[in-house]
Amino acid sequence: MIQTGLIQRAHNDLVTDVAYDFYGLRLATCSLDQRIKVWQVDESNGNWNVEDDWKAHDATVSKISWAHPEFGTILASASFDRTVKIWEQTSFASTADSQPNGAGTGSPQATSGGSSRWVERAVLVDARGTVRAVEFAPHHFGLKLATVSSDNHVRIYECLEQSSLATWQLSEEVDVSTLPSVSLSSSYSVAFATPTQTSATLEGASATLVAQALQQSQNPTTQGRPGMGNREADGGWCISWCKDRYWGEIIAAGCGISGAIKIIQLSSSRRPTTLLTLDPSPSPAGLPAEAGTSLASDGDTPIPFAITSVAWAPTCGRSYHLIATGGRDGHVRIWRVKPAEEEPDVEGEGGDPKWSANVVADFDHHKSAVGRVEWNITGTVLSSAGNDGRVRLWKATIGNVWRPAGSIGVEQSEDTQDADVNMGENAIAE
């Protein structure tokens, strides 16, 4: 059975993100109220108690991320105030001092000299837009983190002084929207930069982006499904690291309203390159259109929906990768990504072997925007949260066929037609 817990009055405003620590015994939450709260579970009764609470930013806190425990107890927070802050816990509180269910005013901010146990170690101020996501890299790459902001830039930071956490170097900065795309070897997707070509150059991508900008300025009120538009509020910015050490530093990133996810290879010896572009837009040249994209009023230009969340699954010995995406079109998609075969005679343009991908599952059960997708620790169960007020679970059955595995309603009154189901082995079998 699906077991759930409820934290009443977690924040004074909308909760924007939640993140478990490495061991799953502590939980960090952030909110529109500009505060961060850290919770600890009481294993005797399953209740979550507030361990700390402080005002972290001067605007909405959009995302939080825990560092691997080998580096200490460290949090990174991203905010609409265009900053990313690094926090470190300096001491622990006794269980008796904890406030259950968010009661109380919480501790003062660490930098105010109060009793807060979380200390602000660094502030990263390079973003030229609101910072929408932050995620620490897998620990085998060192103490690094990636951020993405509404200026469409992914920035990679590396800590140079792990003892103090005070010095962070901006090691990479890339504009995802202008990074040349690579088309898939599947007919399901096409390159975002040049949707009518099989390959793209930097000049071709730039020309297409200019043409797209001109078209948007001439037709600012393009009609599509509800929620589609060109405003910042209609976009989606998300990132997720590849968990597999073998392939090096690779990150999946989505920006703006493109509806595409780019798989970006990071390297200290060369500029970032796009290995693959995951784009579920309709294919050109008369190929059948797939779900997840609306057509513009002229019937020629595909209108993609912003991808609001991306999650790279742990490989756990698989020969391929699984990447999940959730978008404003209400779709949860699972991509099967096949790395390039390391054979000298099988190479793509530029001398690099090509990656390939295809969609193995496409669900629209949420019927509204999907805000978050996340894998379990083995990459076998996917969870998604949508504006329909439900958290849904997805699991692969025999033959790698993905099916719904249950759902949890966050509202007291639920639709009887979407009742909760068991997570047992027979619950999802045909």
URDA-V558870 format. One line per field, one symbol per residue. ss: DSSP state (@ for helix, = for strand, . for the rest). phi: phi as a letter, one per 20 degrees, with the letter a starting at -180 (. if undefined). psi: psi as a letter, one per 40 degrees, with the letter a starting at -180 (. if undefined). Layout:
BEGIN
ss->???
phi->???
psi->???
END
This chain:
BEGIN
ss->..............======.....======...========....=========.....======..@@@..======....======.....@@@.==.........@@@.....=======......======..@@@..======...=======........========..........................@@@@@@@@@@@@@@@@@.............@@@...====...@@@..=====.....======.......=======.............===......===..======........=======....=======..........@@@....========......======.....======...=======.....========......@@@......@@@@..
phi->.edcccdflfbebgfeacbefgemdccdccbffmddcddceeffcmeddfebbbfdcebgeebcbeefffeoeccccdbfemccdddcedbddfffefdflmfneneffgfeneefeddfebcdcefdbfedbbbffgffenecbdcccfemdecddcfecffdmedcefebbceffdfgecffedffccfffcfdcebcdffffffffffffffffecfdfebfgnerdfffeebcbbbefeefgenecceccbmdfmdddededbfebfgceeacecefffelnfffdfobedffemdefdfdfeebcbefgflnfecddcdcccfeneddddeddfffecgedcefnndfeecbbedbbdcfflageebcbeffdmdcddcccfencdddcbeefnleecfdqbceeefecfffcffcfeffefdef
psi->ihhiihhifdieahhdiihiadeeeihhiiieeeihihihhhedeeihihdihihdieahhdiihiiieeeaghihhiieefihihihhdiiiiddeihifeiieiiiideeeaehehhhdihhfeieihhdiihiiideeagiiiihieeehhhhihhegddeedhhhgdihhhddehhihiieiediihddgeeieiiidddddddddddddddddgefhhaiheiaeideeihhiihihehddeahhihhiiafdeihhhhhhieeiiiihdihhhfiiiafeihiiiehiiideedhhhiiiheiihhiidfeieiihhiihieeehhihhhhhiihghdegiaieehiiiiiiheihifddeihhdhiiiadefehhiihieefihiihihahefhhiheiihheidhihdefiiiieidedei.
END
